[in-house]
């Protein structure tokens, strides 16, 4: 699985992601404090609104990973929620994000593809 993950993100994709992150930090640095805080609030609100929409997809992705690689990631909900909190904290500079919308406990069963 690790090899798959390492090989899944190509150098051009990595470069693109790094450019986006650099753009984000430059944009934040250029804004006055009040505007910066408002933008961060909007980004966190948008991320929170997306979680219920991504929920079934994320459960399905973990089920697919378990099926394809035989990986039993029993605590994937906690892993995802912690990862998301860490990314938001690093990108916003906020260490105390308060409660975030977690992945639900509703797993999606992966259907066999013929």
WOJO-V832070 format. One record per pair of residues at least 6 apart in sequence whose ideal C-beta (glycine too) atoms are under 7 Angstrom apart, sorted by the first residue. I is the first residue (numbers start at 0). J is the second residue. Records with the same first field share a line. If there is no record, write none. Layout:
I=J, J
This chain:
0=68, 70
23=90
27=35
30=38
39=91, 93
42=91
43=87, 91
46=87
47=99, 100
50=100
51=100
54=102, 103
55=107
57=79, 102
58=105, 106, 107
59=107, 109
61=72, 75
62=106, 107, 108, 109
63=109
64=70, 72
65=71, 72
66=109
72=78
76=101, 102
79=102
80=101, 102
83=99
84=96, 99
87=96
88=94, 96
